[in-house]
């Protein structure tokens, strides 16, 4: 897959686009609702023997319109994983741009002329709720004002409700990893660098890899989870806690993974944690013995979870 960064439509001349199926939208997480668009695009592209292109944005368009809050900069997946998903879903060329105030002022007609036509879209695939241009026109307007054939993909549901990024974000912050992974269609993960912690875990037989997250992605709610951890290209089962270490009077957010069947020093290594299910909430134990008893139960649950 080719990734093309553009500042505005003028850069499309230099990119020399060819006839394509163009998929439009903002795709944070590339969940199963988004995948339906790419499944449709792939069928069209195979029939017509043309490429699949995507025009999308680095960050949420909400940053241009809403009062800033830190969560507006958070994503469901880190950039490299999003790009890998685009490629997995059949995208040949990914056009990335910033959703700026200038872009937001683009009229629907100018968007068609400057972007859709310059990209030589023979077919366009959008979601049922797609809107574009400062006047927020829909796919019907797009179909009436372009030579391309417009395909509008219907809402995709799971358990009777729409699959959406907002629903996935809610599931993550509530610690519902089964629902999160079902909606995404793959396992939600967090990347980070292994750093030094308090080293208490090894004194009680449960050494942990302390993770400093390196991406602007959402984190699950406080608690203990069954996870898989990818270390140096190998995947291991683990149990991972996130939150304040209240038993030892902790006040800072800690992300710690006890990796089963693994030995060795991995400080400075980048690892990835795949969140599978929540075991329990964070609890303040009365003593070390009670903590160890609970950790043994957590370990058994984690190893046997499938």
N, C-alpha and C positions, 0 to 999 in steps of 0.2 A: 504493500500500500504506500502511495506517495502522499506525504503531508505537505500542503502548501499554505504558508502564512501570508495573508493579505492584509494590507492596511485599509483599502477600500476597493471599489470596483475597478479603478484604474489598473490595479495589479493583475487583473484577470487577463489583460491583453498579453502580458509577458508569459502567463502560464500556458498559453496555447491549448485551450480545452478542445476536446473532441466530443462528438455526439454522445450523450450520456443519459442515464436515469438519475434524476436529481432528487435526493431525499432532503427535506427541509425540516428544521426544528431545533430545539435545544435538548440535548441528550445527556442528562446527568445520571450516570449509573448504567445506562443502556439496559434497562429492565425488560421484562417480557412484553410489556406494552410497546416499547420501542422496537423490539426484535420483530414484531409483526410487520412493521413498516419495511424492514430490511428483507424479510422473507418475501414480501410482495415485490420489492425492487429486484431481488435476485431472479425471480421467475421472469419478469419482464426483460431483464438484461440477458438472460440465457436465450430467450426466444428471439430477441433482436440482435444478439451478438454485439452488444455495446457495453460500455463500462457503467459502473455505479459511482456516483459522486455524492458527497455530503457537504453542505454549507452550514456551519454551525459556529458556536462561540466558545471562547475559553472560559468565560465566567457567566453567571446567571444574568440575564437581562434585567432582573429586578434591581441590581445594583445601580442602574441608571435612573430608576423611578422611585424607589422606596428609601425612606430614612435608613441610614446605615445601622446595622447590627452585626456583630461578628459572625453570626451563623450564616449570613449571606455569602461569606467567602468559603463555606464548607461544601464539600462534595461527597457524593456517595462512594465514589471510587477515585483513586489517584489517576493523574493524566495518562501515564504509561499503560495502565490497565484499561482505561477507556479506549485508547488508540488500538490496543490489541483486540478489544471486542469489536471495534469497527471493522478491523481486518478480518476477524473470524466471521463476521456477518456478511462478508463479501464486498466491502467497500474498496474501490480501486484508488480513488483520490479523495482526500479529506481536506477541505478548505476551512481554515480557521481564521477568525477575525475577532476583534473586540466590539462588544455592543456599547458604543459610545453615544454621547448626546447627538453627534452628527449623524450616526447611523440611525438613531431613533427618529430623526426628522425626515428620513427617506419616505416618500409617498409610495403607495402601492404600485402605481404606474412606473415610477422610477426604479423600484426594486425589480419589477419584471424586466424593464428595459436594460438596466445596468448589471443585473446579476443573472436572472433566469436566462435571458437571451444570450448574454455573453458566454455563459457556461454551456450553450448549445443543448439545452434540456429537450430531449424528445418526449420524455415522460417525466412526470413529477409525482412523488409519493409524499403524502402528508398525513398527519393524524386528523381525527374527526374534529378536534377542537383547535386546529391550527389557525392562527391569525398572523397577518404581516402588514408592514407599512404603518406610518404614524396614524393613519385612519382606521387601522385594525380591521382590514377586510378579511374575508374567509376564503376557503378553497373554491367556493362557487364563483367568486369574483376572479380568482386566479384562472379558473377553467375558461371563463368567458373572454379573458383578455390576453391569452397566450396561445400560440400555435401548438404547444405541447399538450399531450393527454394527461389530465390530472387524475390521480387515483387517491381517493380518500379512504383511509383504513379505519374501520369501526373500532369502538372502544373494546379493550380487552379486559375481562374481569377474572377475578379469582375469589371464590367463596362469596359470590354475589355482589362484589364491590369492585370498582375500577382499580386497575393496577396503575399506580402513579408514584412519582418521586416523593411527593408529600406523604403518602401512605407508608412508603418504605422508611422515610426519615422518622416517622412516628414509631414504627416498629423497632427501629434501632435504639432510639432513646428510651424505649420502654423495655429493652432487653429481650424482645421477642425475636430471637435469631432464626427460628424455624420459619416464621412468616416472612422475615426479611429475605431469607435465601429462596423461598418459594417465589416471591414477587420478582426478585432479581433474575432468577433462573441460573444462578451460580452462587458460590459461597462468598459472603461479605468478608472483607479482610482489612487489616491494619498493618502498615509497614512502620518499622522503626529501627533505631540503632541500639544495640545492647550497651548499657552503661552501668557504672557501679552504683549499687544501692547500699542498704545497711548491712547486707550479708547475714541477716538473722536466719534466713531460710536454711542455710547449710548447717547451722548449729542445731537444728531440730530435725534434720534428715530430709528437708525439702528445699534444696537450693533452687533459686529462681533466676531467670534471665530478666533483668529490669529493662524495660523498653522505653526509649524516648521517641515518640511518634515524629515522623519526618514529613507527613503530608497534611494538607488541610482537608481532612475527612472526618465524618461524624464518628463518635465513639459510643459504644453501648453504655447503658446505665450501670451504675456501681453494682458489683456482685462478683460471683465466681462462676466461671463458664467452662464447659468442655470446648476445647479448641484443637486444631491442628496447627503446628508451627513448621514453617519451611526454613531450614537452616542449611546453608551451603548447597542448595539444590535438592536436599532430602527433606521428606515430610515426616513429622513425628506427632504422635498424640500427646496432648498436654492438658493441664488445667491452668486456667489463667484468671487472675483476680485484677479487678480494676476498681479504684476508689482509694479512700484514705485508710491507712493501716491503723484502724481504731484500737485494736488490741494493744498496740505499742504506742498509742498516743499520737499517731500520725495525723498531720493536718494538710499534707500535700497530696495531689492526685498521683497515684502509683499504678503502673501497668506492669504486672509481674507474671511470668509464665514458668511453671514447673514442667519441664519437658521429660517425658518418660523414655527410658532406654537410651539416654543420651549422656555422654560425659565429655568434658573438655571445656576449655576457656574460649568464650566467643565474644569478648569485649570488643567493641568497634565493628562487629559484624552487622550487616543489615539483614533483618529477619522479617518474616511476614506471618501474622497471626490470622488464622481462618476461624471465624466464630461459628460454633455449631449449635450449642444450646446453653441456656442458663441453668446452673445447678441451684444456686441460692443467693440470698442477699448477703451483703457484708455484715458480719456480726462481731460485737465486742465480747471476747471470751474472758472468763474470770481468771484463767491461768494458762500456762503452756500446755499442761496435760489435756485440758479440754480442747485447745486448738489442735493439737496433734491428733486426738481422737476424731475430730471433724475432718481434718485433712485426709485421714485414712479412708473415711467414708467417701469424700470427694474423689479421691484417687480411684477407688473401686468403681464408682459410678462412671467416671471419665473413661477408664480403660474398657469397660463393658458397653459403653454407649455406642450405638451403631445407627 
